[in-house]
Amino acid sequence: MHIGLTGPVDLSPLRPALDCEAPPIPSGPSTGWLARTWLDQGHRVTVFAMSDVVTSRAMLGSGRLRLVVTPMRPSHRARDLFRYERRQLAAALREHPTDVVSAHWTYEYALAAIASGRPAFVTARDTPLRYAWEMRTAYRWVRHTQALPAVHRATALSANSPYTAQHLRRCLGARRPIEVIPNGVRTDALPVSSAPPPGDTPVFAAALQGWGPMKNTKALLRAFALVRTQIRRARLLLLGSDHGSGGPAQAWAADRELTAGVEFAGQLPHAAMLQRLAAEAHMLVHPSRLESFSMICAEAMGMGLPVVAGRRSGAVPWVVADAGLLVDIDRPSQIAEAMIALARDDERRMALGAAGRDRVREQFSLNEIARAYTDWFRTAERRAS
């Protein structure tokens, strides 16, 4: 099968097969490895991307992998709902036809795929109106309204969790079938949890991208201060953007004297972040209020780490299932109680970690997720014919 993939793409997994320099393009989690897995499974793949450093359409690569890059304005794209970008991308999709187009996220890439006239398989990787409501910026409202026509005009529609699918039905009025295909985890590449027994020095870890109400780091810092009243030598490893030394998380914590035992490690390359989690952490604490899937929870589970997370945090309860403790993440005392309970119960912590490893390998393995996509493409095309 010749698969066209469009959306924000991390090109790192594709560079060895691409064998040439590519301009910078918007990056997104999962999509690059999905394309790489399709290649490994014998398919042809053409990635359609945008860049604000090119002025005309460019095609790179050869053989079974091609990269087509179209121009993107450096700013003010939302003023006309990405009209210029959508037209450029749709023209490229028509000029370089593929059997199907797999469009990720329900915004400008999806609308371009639909406008191209090619079979457009749109994957929702977030909950558009909920995110717009939570972020409450003009840009988000404008950008996320693109999801309405994308959801209703796509050839076929998928979502990365039952929670996301429910949002598309309830809030965007989707009445068509929605295939649930989770984000894929590279189970064969995950490091194995190797932290020494916690004893009286347990290490709790969190990996959160961005500082603000949705990520809810404030509740975690308050919870960890409560943990330290019971386990004096406990450590908290904070990873992710805005959580580094001198960043907003540390500044907020310092103003409230909540930095004791906290390492503000900040943003690391993905592989390095996973290595630190595997080598040091005894559990992942994920206080986020809203996730359409939560890759970090799935990856931590795949490494054998139990998870403490929110019982009402979007798709998180579905991802975690019986591999952790679900609490009210708006109550630091509940987060702290769960952290202390797992730190002090080796048998339970190990049992939850084993359950997480099994769940990820059975439900979220990237090889199987890539096959689920191609099965979906074939089935939906048969229905349409």
C-alpha positions as CSV (number, residue, x, y, z in Angstrom):
1,M,0.0,0.0,0.0
2,H,1.2,3.5,-0.8
3,I,0.3,5.6,2.3
4,G,0.4,9.4,2.4
5,L,0.8,10.8,5.9
6,T,0.3,14.5,6.7
7,G,0.4,16.4,9.9
8,P,3.0,17.6,12.3
9,V,5.8,15.0,12.0
10,D,9.0,14.3,14.0
11,L,11.4,13.4,11.2
12,S,14.0,11.8,13.5
13,P,12.9,8.2,12.9
14,L,12.8,8.8,9.1
15,R,16.2,10.5,8.6
16,P,18.1,7.2,8.0
17,A,15.7,6.1,5.3
18,L,15.3,9.7,3.9
19,D,19.1,10.0,3.5
20,C,19.1,13.7,2.8
21,E,18.8,17.0,4.7
22,A,15.2,18.2,5.2
23,P,14.0,21.7,6.1
24,P,12.5,22.3,9.6
25,I,8.9,21.3,9.8
26,P,6.3,21.3,12.6
27,S,6.9,18.3,14.7
28,G,4.4,16.1,16.4
29,P,4.6,13.0,18.6
30,S,4.0,9.5,17.3
31,T,3.5,10.3,13.6
32,G,7.2,9.9,12.6
33,W,7.5,6.5,14.2
34,L,4.1,5.5,12.7
35,A,5.5,6.3,9.3
36,R,8.7,4.4,10.0
37,T,6.8,1.3,11.2
38,W,4.8,1.3,8.0
39,L,8.0,1.4,6.0
40,D,9.4,-1.5,8.1
41,Q,6.2,-3.4,7.4
42,G,6.8,-3.1,3.6
43,H,4.5,-0.2,2.6
44,R,5.5,2.9,0.6
45,V,5.1,6.2,2.5
46,T,5.0,9.8,1.3
47,V,5.1,12.3,4.1
48,F,3.4,15.7,3.3
49,A,4.6,18.5,5.5
50,M,4.9,22.3,5.7
51,S,7.8,24.6,6.3
52,D,8.2,28.3,6.7
53,V,11.7,28.3,5.2
54,V,10.7,27.0,1.8
55,T,9.2,29.3,-0.9
56,S,8.1,26.5,-3.3
57,R,7.1,22.9,-3.2
58,A,10.0,20.5,-2.7
59,M,10.2,16.7,-2.9
60,L,13.0,14.8,-1.1
61,G,14.0,11.2,-0.8
62,S,13.7,8.2,-3.1
63,G,12.6,4.6,-3.1
64,R,9.8,3.7,-0.7
65,L,10.0,7.0,1.4
66,R,9.4,10.5,0.0
67,L,9.0,13.8,1.8
68,V,7.0,16.5,0.1
69,V,7.3,20.0,1.7
70,T,5.0,22.9,0.9
71,P,5.4,26.6,1.9
72,M,4.0,27.9,5.1
73,R,3.8,31.6,6.2
74,P,5.9,32.4,9.2
75,S,3.1,34.1,11.1
76,H,-0.6,35.2,11.0
77,R,-1.7,31.9,9.5
78,A,-4.9,31.8,11.6
79,R,-6.2,35.1,10.2
80,D,-7.6,33.3,7.2
81,L,-7.9,29.8,8.7
82,F,-4.6,28.7,7.1
83,R,-6.1,29.1,3.7
84,Y,-2.8,29.6,1.9
85,E,-1.2,26.6,3.7
86,R,-4.2,24.4,3.0
87,R,-4.2,25.2,-0.7
88,Q,-0.5,24.5,-1.1
89,L,-0.8,21.2,0.7
90,A,-3.9,20.1,-1.2
91,A,-2.2,20.8,-4.5
92,A,0.8,18.7,-3.4
93,L,-1.4,15.8,-2.4
94,R,-3.1,15.9,-5.9
95,E,0.3,16.1,-7.7
96,H,1.7,13.2,-5.8
97,P,-1.2,10.7,-5.4
98,T,-1.2,7.9,-2.9
99,D,-3.6,5.1,-2.2
100,V,-4.8,6.8,1.0
101,V,-4.0,9.9,3.0
102,S,-3.7,9.5,6.7
103,A,-4.2,13.0,8.2
104,H,-3.3,13.6,11.8
105,W,-5.1,16.1,14.0
106,T,-8.4,17.6,12.8
107,Y,-7.1,21.0,11.6
108,E,-5.4,22.5,8.5
109,Y,-3.7,19.2,7.5
110,A,-7.0,17.3,7.6
111,L,-8.8,20.0,5.6
112,A,-6.1,19.9,3.0
113,A,-6.3,16.2,2.7
114,I,-10.1,16.4,2.2
115,A,-9.8,19.2,-0.3
116,S,-7.2,17.1,-2.4
117,G,-9.9,14.7,-3.4
118,R,-7.8,11.7,-2.2
119,P,-9.3,9.2,0.3
120,A,-8.8,11.2,3.5
121,F,-8.5,9.2,6.7
122,V,-8.6,11.7,9.5
123,T,-7.2,10.8,13.0
124,A,-8.3,13.0,16.0
125,R,-5.4,13.2,18.4
126,D,-7.0,15.7,20.8
127,T,-10.4,17.0,21.8
128,P,-10.7,20.2,19.8
129,L,-13.5,22.2,21.6
130,R,-12.4,21.1,25.1
131,Y,-8.8,22.2,24.4
132,A,-10.0,25.5,23.0
133,W,-12.2,26.0,26.1
134,E,-9.3,25.2,28.5
135,M,-6.7,27.4,26.7
136,R,-9.1,30.3,26.0
137,T,-7.0,32.2,23.4
138,A,-8.3,33.6,20.2
139,Y,-5.7,31.5,18.2
140,R,-7.0,28.3,19.8
141,W,-10.6,29.1,19.1
142,V,-9.9,30.0,15.5
143,R,-7.7,27.0,14.9
144,H,-9.8,24.4,16.6
145,T,-13.0,25.4,14.8
146,Q,-11.4,23.8,11.7
147,A,-12.2,20.5,13.4
148,L,-16.0,20.8,12.6
149,P,-15.7,20.5,8.8
150,A,-12.8,18.1,9.1
151,V,-14.8,15.6,11.2
152,H,-17.8,15.8,9.0
153,R,-16.2,15.7,5.6
154,A,-13.4,13.1,6.1
155,T,-13.6,9.8,4.1
156,A,-13.3,8.1,7.4
157,L,-12.6,9.1,11.0
158,S,-10.6,7.7,13.8
159,A,-9.8,8.8,17.4
160,N,-6.9,7.9,19.7
161,S,-9.1,6.9,22.6
162,P,-12.8,6.3,23.5
163,Y,-12.7,9.6,25.3
164,T,-11.7,11.5,22.1
165,A,-14.3,9.6,20.1
166,Q,-17.0,10.6,22.7
167,H,-15.9,14.2,22.4
168,L,-16.3,14.1,18.6
169,R,-19.8,12.7,19.0
170,R,-21.0,14.9,21.8
171,C,-19.4,18.2,21.0
172,L,-18.8,18.1,17.3
173,G,-21.9,16.1,16.3
174,A,-20.2,13.2,14.6
175,R,-22.7,10.6,13.6
176,R,-20.5,8.4,11.5
177,P,-18.5,5.4,12.7
178,I,-15.3,6.3,14.6
179,E,-12.5,3.8,14.7
180,V,-10.6,3.9,18.0
181,I,-6.9,3.4,17.2
182,P,-4.6,4.3,20.2
183,N,-1.3,6.1,19.9
184,G,1.4,3.5,19.5
185,V,4.3,2.8,21.9
186,R,7.6,1.4,20.7
187,T,7.6,-1.4,23.2
188,D,10.8,-3.0,21.8
189,A,12.7,0.2,22.3
190,L,11.6,1.1,25.9
191,P,14.3,1.0,28.6
192,V,13.4,-1.3,31.5
193,S,12.9,0.1,35.0
194,S,16.1,-0.5,36.9
195,A,15.8,1.9,39.9
196,P,17.1,0.3,43.1
197,P,14.5,-0.4,45.8
198,P,13.1,2.9,47.2
199,G,13.7,2.2,50.9
200,D,13.4,5.6,52.6
201,T,14.4,7.5,49.4
202,P,11.7,6.9,46.9
203,V,11.9,8.9,43.6
204,F,8.7,10.2,42.2
205,A,8.8,11.5,38.6
206,A,6.6,13.7,36.4
207,A,7.0,14.6,32.7
208,L,4.8,17.5,31.8
209,Q,4.9,19.7,28.7
210,G,4.1,23.3,29.6
211,W,3.2,25.2,32.8
212,G,-0.4,26.1,33.4
213,P,-3.8,25.0,34.8
214,M,-4.2,22.0,32.4
215,K,-0.9,20.4,33.4
216,N,-1.6,21.1,37.1
217,T,2.0,20.9,38.4
218,K,1.0,23.2,41.3
219,A,-1.1,20.4,42.8
220,L,1.8,18.0,42.4
221,L,4.3,20.3,44.1
222,R,1.8,20.8,47.0
223,A,1.3,17.0,47.2
224,F,5.0,16.3,47.3
225,A,5.5,18.7,50.2
226,L,2.9,16.6,52.1
227,V,4.8,13.4,51.1
228,R,8.0,14.9,52.5
229,T,6.3,15.3,55.9
230,Q,6.0,11.5,56.0
231,I,9.1,10.4,53.9
232,R,11.8,13.0,54.6
233,R,14.3,11.9,52.0
234,A,11.8,11.5,49.1
235,R,12.8,13.1,45.7
236,L,10.7,14.5,42.9
237,L,12.1,14.5,39.4
238,L,10.3,17.1,37.2
239,L,10.8,16.8,33.5
240,G,9.4,18.6,30.5
241,S,9.2,22.2,29.1
242,D,8.8,25.0,31.7
243,H,10.0,22.6,34.4
244,G,13.7,23.3,34.2
245,S,16.0,25.2,36.4
246,G,15.0,28.9,36.5
247,G,11.7,28.1,34.7
248,P,8.1,29.0,35.8
249,A,7.6,25.8,37.8
250,Q,10.7,26.4,39.9
251,A,9.9,30.1,40.3
252,W,6.4,29.3,41.5
253,A,7.7,26.6,43.9
254,A,10.4,28.9,45.3
255,D,8.0,31.6,46.1
256,R,6.1,29.1,48.2
257,E,9.0,27.3,49.7
258,L,8.1,24.0,47.9
259,T,11.5,23.2,46.3
260,A,12.9,20.9,48.9
261,G,13.7,17.5,47.4
262,V,12.6,18.6,43.9
263,E,15.0,18.4,40.9
264,F,13.8,20.7,38.1
265,A,15.4,18.8,35.2
266,G,13.3,20.3,32.5
267,Q,13.2,19.4,28.8
268,L,15.4,16.5,27.7
269,P,15.6,14.6,24.4
270,H,12.9,12.0,24.5
271,A,15.2,9.0,24.8
272,A,17.2,10.7,27.5
273,M,14.0,11.4,29.4
274,L,12.9,7.8,29.3
275,Q,16.4,6.7,30.4
276,R,16.2,8.9,33.5
277,L,12.7,7.6,34.3
278,A,13.9,4.0,34.0
279,A,17.1,4.5,36.0
280,E,15.7,6.6,38.8
281,A,12.0,6.7,39.2
282,H,9.8,4.3,41.2
283,M,6.6,5.7,39.8
284,L,5.2,8.3,37.5
285,V,2.8,10.9,38.9
286,H,0.7,12.6,36.2
287,P,-1.4,15.4,37.6
288,S,-2.7,16.6,34.2
289,R,-6.4,17.6,34.1
290,L,-6.9,16.6,30.5
291,E,-5.4,14.1,28.1
292,S,-6.8,12.7,24.9
293,F,-4.4,9.7,25.4
294,S,-1.2,10.4,27.4
295,M,1.9,9.0,25.8
296,I,4.0,9.5,28.9
297,C,1.6,7.3,31.0
298,A,1.7,4.6,28.4
299,E,5.5,4.8,28.1
300,A,6.0,4.7,31.8
301,M,3.7,1.7,32.1
302,G,5.6,0.0,29.3
303,M,8.8,0.4,31.4
304,G,7.1,-1.2,34.4
305,L,6.4,2.0,36.4
306,P,3.1,2.3,38.2
307,V,1.2,5.5,37.6
308,V,-0.7,7.9,39.9
309,A,-3.0,10.0,37.8
310,G,-6.5,11.7,37.6
311,R,-9.6,9.6,37.7
312,R,-11.4,12.3,35.5
313,S,-8.5,13.4,33.3
314,G,-9.9,12.6,29.9
315,A,-8.5,9.3,28.5
316,V,-6.0,8.8,31.3
317,P,-8.2,6.3,33.3
318,W,-8.7,4.2,30.1
319,V,-4.9,4.2,29.3
320,V,-3.9,3.4,32.9
321,A,-6.7,1.0,33.8
322,D,-5.3,-1.4,36.5
323,A,-1.7,-0.2,36.2
324,G,-1.9,2.6,38.8
325,L,-3.9,4.5,41.3
326,L,-6.5,7.0,40.1
327,V,-7.3,10.0,42.4
328,D,-8.8,13.4,42.4
329,I,-5.9,15.5,41.1
330,D,-7.5,18.7,42.3
331,R,-6.8,17.5,45.9
332,P,-3.1,17.4,46.7
333,S,-3.8,15.3,49.8
334,Q,-5.2,12.5,47.7
335,I,-2.2,12.6,45.3
336,A,0.1,12.5,48.3
337,E,-1.8,9.6,49.9
338,A,-1.4,7.5,46.7
339,M,2.3,8.4,46.4
340,I,3.0,7.4,50.0
341,A,1.0,4.2,49.7
342,L,2.9,3.0,46.6
343,A,6.3,4.1,48.0
344,R,5.7,2.0,51.1
345,D,4.2,-1.1,49.5
346,D,6.8,-2.8,47.3
347,E,4.6,-5.8,46.4
348,R,1.7,-3.6,45.2
349,R,4.0,-1.2,43.3
350,M,5.6,-4.1,41.5
351,A,2.3,-5.8,40.7
352,L,0.9,-2.5,39.2
353,G,4.1,-2.1,37.2
354,A,3.8,-5.6,35.8
355,A,0.1,-5.0,34.9
356,G,1.2,-1.8,33.1
357,R,3.9,-3.7,31.0
358,D,1.3,-6.3,30.0
359,R,-1.3,-3.7,29.1
360,V,1.0,-1.7,26.9
361,R,2.3,-4.7,25.0
362,E,-1.2,-6.1,24.5
363,Q,-3.0,-2.8,23.6
364,F,-0.6,-0.1,22.6
365,S,2.3,-1.8,20.7
366,L,3.3,0.4,17.7
367,N,3.6,-2.6,15.4
368,E,0.0,-3.6,16.1
369,I,-1.2,0.0,15.9
370,A,0.4,0.4,12.5
371,R,-1.4,-2.7,11.3
372,A,-4.7,-1.5,12.8
373,Y,-4.4,1.6,10.6
374,T,-3.8,-0.3,7.4
375,D,-6.7,-2.7,8.3
376,W,-8.9,0.4,8.8
377,F,-7.9,1.9,5.5
378,R,-8.8,-1.3,3.6
379,T,-12.1,-1.9,5.5
380,A,-13.3,1.7,5.1
381,E,-12.4,1.7,1.4
382,R,-14.4,-1.5,0.9
383,R,-17.4,0.1,2.6
384,A,-17.2,3.2,0.4
385,S,-16.9,1.2,-2.8
